[in-house]
Amino acid sequence: MTGINSNISRRLVFAIILTAITLAAEVVGGFWTNSLALLSDAAHVFLDLFALILSLAAIKLSSIPASERHTFGFHRSEVFASFINGLTVFVMALAILYESWIRFAAPETVKSLPMLIVAVIGLVMNLLAAKALHSHSLDDLNVKSAFLHVIGDAAASVGVIVGGIIMYYTSWYLLDALISAAIGLLILTGAGRVLRDSVHILMEGTPRGLELKDVAEAIRTVDGVQDVHHLNIWTVCSHILSLSVHVDIDTDSEIDRTAILHAIEYRLQEQFHITHTTIQMECRSCANGPVIKELNHQPRIACGHRH
């Protein structure tokens, strides 16, 4: 692991420890003060804690070499974990909204002062975690995602603090249910986004924000390329994009083919951040084929059992 990755990992571990402390404090404080808002924020913290752990895991997994049984290494496990986490937190958010609905009908007394103290502790922890991640969030997408999660936590903590102050002076305990519902909707949105993105990756969808026609056109503009066929782009994990394509070229020179190949790879990396490519050159038999190849579902025939 490089020195930069080691430094990022240390900062992520620090942020994970702070977030875990926040989670524990809000769970204990939520039950102690009878505050659904604190428990709702704890669920939000849990979602973000998992996101931080995934960010750290992505760095660790990238150092595990590919093998004969896992030719892409273990990067895809990050996506599978995201799906499980998103599904779990989605159900949790529904439970929070249900409990909020019950408290709308019958508001319960909340120990607003202890609730306020716990929320302040959570805010301080979130700000410390954000400070630890900020320096690398500007040049690393993985860390930037984790940083934004922590900032979201801090914003939710501010909402709980404001609610705690209002309840302390007014005893308007219905506000606890209102804050809980707002956080529940926030969690529902975040969990839904995680589920949507992870399912899209698991279904080998074209990476979001990337247009297939733009990639095809970029390859066509490379000198020596006549056309593009059977273009596939998919996501291995959140930071690794893969591409396979047939490229029809107008030369039989090995030197020219190599130059065209390197030019295509360079353009894909610089313009679209696609670094894992399989490019088949001189696909003259596909000259009239579509950009996207149709696949037919066929049963596998084991070797030695062909009739």
Steps between C-alpha positions, in 0.01 A plus 500: 500500500638841406583770752201705383262206548648435845436861601144488366441170680616647832265795460211271410569281803499813719169610346354150548595498869342843557185401311472173694522696827227732372283202408541341844430830677185568298360149539552505879388862523194436283369225726596692817328824397212330316593709195399351167691783331826380657429139404416613145825691481677189629356308203633773271840472669490123449449550126793738486719279719448221250589739217827588676578131551431436130735783405774343711417155363530630144859604569583169668332291228693684229823356644380138473633353175273326250510121490397221265166470681448875548637671189362838612628454854249576778393848391142391428449404867478875571191520279337193656560641848344831389189318382458315831560819697258702286228239540549480878495877552202540265296271727635689803382831352150358446493394867603852606223656290248256647606585856488872415142457380407336832658787695313756295178353640635473855812713568723365776705693755866541404792580732598797286811614690683162489382465140657837421829402665522172305421681173776754567746214563393348168550831318851544645596145395364559149693825463823334616447217251428750222818692583703178478362417155483848347858524371463186285137561400609747231702251293358156586142406403491220755591734787274773362202264526590415861549870581155590365343224712660645812384852410148360460527354850608837638200669337263243653662555843439875466132426436481287814676770703257768383211269586647430843530871577142569393363208702703603806336843508152416365440129587361464146581130475319457169813654349691179583270310265534769231879490512494119495278500192731745323808289579310184402424650158866603469611144578238356262636717219862406574423129532295509181793658316738232632259224392450655156871539433601158634228318302598692187862385541403141581284496185807609295335830410687773316667723763279790602602830345662322206332500156578202277476712185756747636752223566440347155544839332821569695647171374389574142687830503835324554707509180480166319168389653218438252223383728409354841292189572392282792579768758443402864573717804436391857607571856714255697465707817440865576843609373587250225338513156544228238453510125506250216464598136563392140680766296518495119823661381637587157851359524674162506824640643585358841668826599195704399266261682705538819499879466121505449448270798710722728319812373159343579612391848641845573180674387278268705708559812532877462145574386292238682732358773465151350818306576400134463452437127476208258529628144471265202659650190426434130145379549432518125232230515305732734522801271123519462417387853326704771680698768327285762511123451192289574564206733307173485439293813638150432567206734861419574639182344764331715828408333503136386118477495429656162270288281 
